């Protein structure tokens, strides 16, 4: 099921057969250098299952990112509930196959997810949790209009929390 469409990309719900191309991304040492470790095949399978559960329980999750022209699977992007300081916040997260890095795909898909969160889901705030050394992800967050809100110890280390709050527009009478 296609959830979002951008100029160059389609975002759709994960299918079980996405495990092979997703594992190619999540098992890559360079792609996962800001995670504790690259994913095993079982961790990738669990990742897909967790997101399929999120679709049912939350109405959103991380989605498969595919090139519109060829339908090639190039990563994942979407919205995930995260517990931050005892509150639940919605994070925009993504992983793009490294052969497609520096082509604007992460920013394009993250922006589409941000708009979906604000306009379709009615969220008032969205965040990205970013390792301070992950300069490319910081750039993506800034390109989509997020700003550094704070530093926080989460997931066993210090991370930056980038965010955007949707401005409430009052209707003039």
N, C-alpha and C positions, 0 to 999 in steps of 0.2 A: 504494500500500500504506500503510494507516494504521499509524503507529508508536506514537503516544501519543494519549491523549484526556484532556482536562481538563473542568472544569465547562462551559466555554464554547467550547473550541477543539479542533480536530483537528490533529495534526501528521502529515504524510505525506511520503513520498519525493517529490522533485521530478519533475515530468514536463516534457517539452520545451515543452509549451504554457504553462508557467508563466512563460516568458520575458517576455511582455508585462506582466503585473501586477508581476513582480519588478523589471523594468526601471523601471517607474514609481516604485518605491521607491528603488532603488539609483542612479538618475540624478538624484534630487532633491537640490538643493544643501543645503538645510537638514538633511535626514536624514543626509547624508554629510559634514557639516562637520568631523567628527573623522577623516575619511579624507583621503588626499592630494588626492582630487578625486572628484566624482560619476563613476559608471561609464558607459562607452559601452555601446552595444547589444552589441558583441562581448565586452566584459568581463563583462556580465551573462550572456551565453550561456556563456562560459568558467566562470563561477561555478557555474552549474547543472551543467555537465559535470564540474567538479572534485568537486562534492558527490556526483554519481552514481558517480564513481570511488571516493570515500571509502566509500560504502555497500558496494561490492564488496570493497575492500581493508581497511577498518577495521571494517566492520559498523555504522558510524554516520557522521553528517555533519550538515550543516545541513538541516533539513526545512522544507517548506512549512507555514505556519501558516494555517489556515482557520477561519472562524467556524463553529461546529457547526450553528447554526440555518439558515444560508443557504449554507454551503460557500464563501463569499467568501474569496478569497486576500487575507490582510492582512499577510504578511511571512514571515520565516524565523527559525528558532531551532534550535539543536542543539549538537552536540558536535564539536569539531575538534581534532586533534593540532596542537600548536604547539611549536616549539623554543624553550626558555627556558633560557638559561645552559647550553647544550650538553646539556640533558635534554629529553625529550619530555614535555609535560604536556597534559592535556585541558582545553580551554577551552569554556565555555558562551558562545556568541555569538548575537546576534539583531539583526534590523532589523524594525521595525513601521511600517506605513504611518502617516504623521503624522496622518492624519484620525482615527486610533485611539489617539493618544498620551493619556496621563493617564487611561486607563480600566482600568489594571491588567493589560493583556494581556501586556506584557513580563515582569512578575513572575510571572504565572500560568504562562506557557510556560517561563520559565527555571527555575522551581521544579520543574516536571514533568521537564525535562531533567536537572536535578540528581539527582532521585530515580531516574530511569532509569539515569544513570551509576553511582550508588552501588549500587542494588539489582539492576539487570539486567545491567550490565556488570562489576560487582565492582570498580569503581575505588576507590582509597583517597584520592584527592585530585582536586579539580577547581578550575579557576581562571577568572577573567575578566580580560582585559587591557583597561584602561580609560584613556583620555586623562584627565589630571587635571582638565580643564575640563568634562568630560562628567558634570555633576552628576546628570542623570536616570539614567544608567547606574550611577553609584555608588549611588544610592538603590535601584535594582533589586538590585544585588549584596548590599547590606546587608539588604534585605527577605527575600532567600532564605537568609540566614544566613552569607554570606561576610564576611570581614574583610580589611582592608588588610594584606597581608603585607609588601610592599616596594614601592619605586620602582625602576624598571629602564629602561635605555635599550634599547628594542626597536622595530623597525619605524621606524628613523631618528629617534626622539624618545623623550623620557621618558614612561613610562606607569606607572600604578599596577597592581600585581598584587593582585587580590582573590582569596581562596581559602577553601576549606573542606577539612578533612581528616576523613574518616570515622573516628569513634572505634571502636576495636576493642572489641567486647563479649565479654568472657570468660564462658564458660558455667560456672556454679557446679556443682560436683560434688555 
